[in-house]
Amino acid sequence: MPLKVTSTNRPSAFLAMAVLSATRELEAEGADVIHLEVGQPSTPPPAAVSDALTASLTTTATHGYSLAFGEMPLRKRIAGHYDEFYGHSVPADRIVITPGSSLGFALAFLAAFDRGDRIAITTPGYPAYRNLMVSLGIEPVLMPARADEGWVPSLKALAESGEPLPDGILLASPANPTGVVMNDEAVREVCDWCHQNGVRLIMDEIYHGLTFGRKTATALAFSDSVIVVNSFSKYFCMTGWRVGWAIFPDDLLETVERLAQNLYIGPPKPMQAGALAAFDDYAGLKVNVDRYQENRDVLVTTLPPEFLGDMAPCEGAFYLYADISGLSGGGVDSVELADAMLRQIHVACTPGLDFDQEQGRNHLRLSFAGSTAHMKEASRRINDWLPKFLADH
Ligand SMILES: Cc1ncc(COP(=O)(O)O)c(C=O)c1O
C-alpha cells in the first residue's frame, strides 16, 4: 500500500534550482556559462574568517554542541557590529545565531504565529517565505508591488482591502528580486503602523551593507517588537557556511530557545568561530560593494533598453528585475527566454515566476554578484543575440 505523502504542506517548485541543474549539465559538457542566476557572492569571505575556522578545528572547543542561541562571543561581537555599523545598541541576549537566516524565518514563524494566521508579504518576493509559511499552515497574504511605485507595497492598500488586517508583515530591504531599498522614514512608518495595529513585523535585513551610495537604518532603531533576520551569507560572502542571526523581542525569547533546541539543537560551532572574524574587515567588504555597484551600472547602461523594460532603480542587493513585457509586443515568456538564453548563448538567469506566480512570466532576475568582466561579456552576448531571437520568435 502506498505510504502517505503530504499534499497540503507541499512547497511549490523552485525554478532557480532547475536553471542551476540545467547550467551544471551544460558546464559538464564544457560550455562557458555566465552565471546571472545565482544569488551569491562570487568572492570569498575575508581571509581572517577562514583562518579562524581552521584554527578552531585543531582545538576541542568546537567539537561539541553549541548552546541553542549560539556562542556568547559571537553574539557579543554582533552586538558590537550594531554599535559600529548603525550606532544602535542591541543587547547580546536578544541575538540568536541561526543556521543561515533561513532557520531564522522558521523560528520567527513558529514562535510568533499559529496555524491559520496570516502574514503579508510583498510580491514579487523571495519564494521561501511563501513556501515555508504554507508548509507551516500559515496563510501568505500577497501585497502586490509595482515598478512605477518603486516596488514598495502599500500598507494603505492592505488596510483598505476589506480583508481583516494580517497577523504579521514580512518585508525585505534591500529586496530580492528587485534590489529596492526602503528609505529610513518608510521603515519607521511601517514599524509605527505595525505597533499601532498590533501586527507583528519581521524585517529581512540580510542584504544590509549591500547598498549603493547610501546607508540604511535597522528597523531595531524604530521598534522593540520587530523581529530582525540577518545573515553572514551575502555582505560577508559566506553563503555555504550556513550562519545567520536573528534578533527577537523579549516576549519571544523563551519560545525561540525551545524551538531552536528541538529543531537543530544549536548552530554549527566551527562556523561560529569563523564568523567571529567576519567583522574585522569592513574595508575589504566595501571593495565588493563597489564592484556590485559597477556591475549594476554596466548592465543598466549596456543591456538593450527593451530587455530591461520598465525597471525601478536598483539601489541595493545584487539583482536587477528586468521587465521583458515589451519584447516582441509582449509575446515573450520569461521561462522560455531564460531557457533560450541559457542554451543558445550560455547566459543563465532566473525567470520571474519564482518570485511572482502571477506576473513573473514578464520578468527576469539578473544577479550581478559576479565579476565585472562577466557582466560585460553577458551584455555583449545578449546584445548580439536578442535581435536574432526576436526575429525568429
Ligand atoms: C531575501 C532573502 N532572505 C533570505 C535568504 C536566505 O539566506 P541564508 O539562509 O543563506 O541566510 C535569501 C537567500 O537568497 C534571500 O534572498
PDBQT file of the ligand as one rigid body, heavy atoms in Angstrom, charges set to zero:
ROOT
HETATM    1  C1  LIG A 401      15.701  37.870   0.723  1.00  0.00    +0.000 C 
HETATM    2  C2  LIG A 401      16.398  36.641   1.224  1.00  0.00    +0.000 A 
HETATM    3  N1  LIG A 401      16.193  36.270   2.507  1.00  0.00    +0.000 NA
HETATM    4  C3  LIG A 401      16.783  35.154   2.994  1.00  0.00    +0.000 A 
HETATM    5  C4  LIG A 401      17.621  34.360   2.214  1.00  0.00    +0.000 A 
HETATM    6  C5  LIG A 401      18.248  33.128   2.831  1.00  0.00    +0.000 C 
HETATM    7  O1  LIG A 401      19.598  33.286   3.063  1.00  0.00    +0.000 OA
HETATM    8  P1  LIG A 401      20.514  32.394   4.044  1.00  0.00    +0.000 P 
HETATM    9  O2  LIG A 401      19.701  31.268   4.548  1.00  0.00    +0.000 OA
HETATM   10  O3  LIG A 401      21.658  31.966   3.212  1.00  0.00    +0.000 OA
HETATM   11  O4  LIG A 401      20.926  33.309   5.157  1.00  0.00    +0.000 OA
HETATM   12  C6  LIG A 401      17.867  34.729   0.887  1.00  0.00    +0.000 A 
HETATM   13  C7  LIG A 401      18.735  33.910   0.028  1.00  0.00    +0.000 C 
HETATM   14  O5  LIG A 401      18.917  34.143  -1.144  1.00  0.00    +0.000 OA
HETATM   15  C8  LIG A 401      17.237  35.895   0.373  1.00  0.00    +0.000 A 
HETATM   16  O6  LIG A 401      17.429  36.315  -0.878  1.00  0.00    +0.000 OA
ENDROOT
TORSDOF 0
